[in-house]
Amino acid sequence: MTTPRSRIHPASDNRLESVTDWFQLNDKKVVWTSIALIVVVAAGWFYNRSQELKAERAERAYFAAQRSVMAGNLPLAESDLKKMIGRYDGTRGAMQGRLVLAQVLYEQGKFQDGVNELLKARDEMAGTEEFGSSVHLMLAGGYEQLKKYSEAAAQYGQAAKAARFDQDRQRYESFAARAYLTAGDTARAKALWTVLGADSKGTMAGEARVRLGELTAQPAPKS
């Protein structure tokens, strides 16, 4: 016996009815899920946009503070930079401002204050390609002024590791070797000069060999 056409339901019709039935049964869930998704997407967009605006304002505030530096008014520059950093901390502009603030403090003889400012954001800045070497170099300079030569040498070493070019890396390693030598750590200084001197094409090879010659010519310490 032939089945009447009216009772035949193609598979596609069955699937359509199933989906329709599901939406009818779960229409509220679908609506709330859609709303939640829209809220999440919108929140992400607003957050990203607010971060962009914050970064733009930080850049403008940084250049505004730079005017005090260029004018030579260091106390005002210090005040302006601290306000800018406090307001826009974490942005690229604030990182730039912190480096300049450290230099402003150094120029006023406030070496420990400058070091302290850099230490507040050292890890954050060291993790960036743009500021990685700079923050370590600035810290090293501050430590040298404080006559903390071992700490300075360690920071020069970190700057060398973060350097993007071999010439910079070798130069920072030579700074570290000099600082170690000033600190009385001849062994570490000699080790660095040995590595630098072994690179015949290195920019510091000549000086490294001279320094090694000087260290070799020095009489051994009395026991």
Buried (B, 14 or more C-beta within 10 A) or exposed (E): EEEEEEEEEEEEEEEEEEEEEEEEEEEEEEEEEEEEEEEEEEEEEEEEEEEEEBBEBBBEBBEEBBEBBEEEBBEBBBBBBBEBBEBBBBBBBBBBBBBBBBBBBBBBEBBBBBBEBBEEBBEBBBEEEEBBBBBBBBBBBBBBBBEBBBBBBBBBBBBBEBBEEEEBBBBBBBBBBBBBBBBEBEEBBBEBBBBBBEEEEBBBBEBBBEBBEEBEEEEEEEE
